[in-house]
């Protein structure tokens, strides 16, 4: 996941015109965006399970 955050932060950096001095801001924003995406996917999965669109994985 760290690699994904690093890549997203780099894209944010490029999106700002590659100006220096905002590395921590870019990293934290990238991290926030990644975690938000995970939360949304988790919520979608819960809804799919609740409505029977997916079967819950068997206990291992």
DAVENTA-V544449 format. One record per pair of residues at least 6 apart in sequence whose ideal C-beta (glycine too) atoms are under 7 Angstrom apart, sorted by sequence separation. I is the first residue (numbers start at 1). GAP is how many residues later the second one is. If there is no record, write none. Layout:
I & GAP
I & GAP
This chain:
16 & 6
48 & 6
49 & 7
13 & 13
12 & 14
9 & 17
12 & 17
9 & 18
12 & 18
9 & 21
5 & 22
8 & 22
5 & 25
8 & 25
5 & 26
8 & 26
5 & 29
4 & 30
1 & 33
